[in-house]
Amino acid sequence: REEPKGFEQLMERKMSHLLPPKMDEEACEPSTTFHGREETNYKGQSWMAPPSGLGSLLASDEPLEMDHHKCYVPKKCVHRFTGHGKGVHRIRLFPKTGHLLLSGGLDGKCKVWSVADKQPMRTYDGHTAAIRDVQFNHDGSKFVSASFDRFLRLWDTETGKVLQTFTNKKVPYCVEFYPHDDNLFVVGCSDFKIVTYDATSGEITQEYNHHLGPVNSIVFVEDNGTKMVTSSDDKKILVWEWDIGVPIKYISDPTMHSMPCLVMHPSLQYFAAQSLDNTICVFNAGKRFTMQKKKKF
């Protein structure tokens, strides 16, 4: 739908105290540093290759069994990963195997760490402001970094090369790859919209525009990701069919608070939401998307 001409400027003024100064016209020159001993081992395997016992997990397309997700209350700190110049805003484990850790720091750098060796493997420097979110694609060969400098960058995890740079001149708040196509990813923005980017062309292919506040979190649900659930500062959760710009369900209630983080349960039957009233709410990730009143923590 067409927006009034001055609407963009009005929203920028309302949000100006929350946003960084005006963006640079061009993204900064990227650089990368490798910290390991060698990029390939004596077998010719990349430094990204998983330990021998985990290689079969990466090759399989089957969902992991629930036994792989047994969780225990941590009893003591085993190790501290230090290397960022400022705080760390986001960490992501490598898909399926978890043998590498990707971190996005407030110093504008991303780092990949070896969990087993407890050391940084590669640093990716390509932003002039703090990193807001990072996300691996589904095989971990690439990742997207989203920064407060209003640029998103698609990196090759192994070489540290920037494959593509994206911007719509708005601050990207969250990034998520589409489960059925690694060439598409969605970004929740400060202008209340969710946009889909084509990673090859760099073009925006779809806009979802029904939230009334910045979009904080996105998860894909049902049939391995045919629907999308988004949360925003407007205290609403919206459910969307993929590639259709109108929500199919509103989850809103006068008692609901803003929910800045949504995470899928490993069984894919539920998603948990971190609520700003100091609770964790659980919702069905199926047809009705109802809140589980007995599963509120």
Steps between C-alpha positions, in 0.01 A plus 500: 500500500612857434619696803465878544808680372611639836430179694859370479645829632241510778591148618874578479446802727297296751770231517804727468602473867520120465691489172868567422607808300425515128656217302801522271419494130737207440581195715855493637773285347480148649797306635555161661766341718566127547620408851547122472823315425405408142189527284516133391630199692723219374193323355412809296192570715393858564533652847116499505473120470319347801673243727488148356209387719275786386551488121203264448265750673597772253449274196151387609186694406295325770398701809702421811360255750382650826776312686747748352324782685523386861573809708647529846523787745857636473697463823822688428661720234728281286655767279478868405546594134675840500597697191235766423594860581150569638195299611355213297146550371425164335643147487398213270615137499594333170192322351449137615851433635562805722880458474544868406360812664419823314494823702398856406654773713429861585844577351353435153688171450384140463711208617481125450636294792594134531297358790738203546826700481346799684667754270399747226541363147410800281402866545270677250527881505252676273281739700546849646246452783396227745367167371131450575456140375686219322358185343651194327336353192388137528834332426714766672696583181379864513362739757331840504601780736257787574636821648386834640689663206185391303690252280466122480788290369504143370835334584669181386571334836810314384686773307360813668408650161195732476267349241234775503408821684137605559327808637156664499633794711324367811654331806469119469390350834489127423593262217370152413563276196199346326512123582421386144744725313837626623485767231225689688509657845266729693596808700295676769562877481471816708234640261251230621538292180631150430676470164615197301835529320624291208862422595614473136356820356488705823140603415206519741245243376221541759387739778288415804361820645247466785698556820477833683849485655852377413509126428706312759484131417404257222451120510380256233238241601288214351621253235860604548425867450202577278374762748682784671439638852620852583504708818532875541512787748127550428425209744359284220603170345402453135488177297564518124483260207833508316509759220153640578513854639186476717506324840273197544483534881544770765601392850420798722356548845466802733712315759778412253838670517757547225682172421845584358618141453330191349664153490372172356489188718715216353182292448369782272160473679538816712684831511604686813480880533695715742250751639588834660282424805779264620334183367564248222182420306452185291281491186380218277690508171206341319167598352358694796817668638345519848690595812558205736376646831639206701845539342576854614827537689 
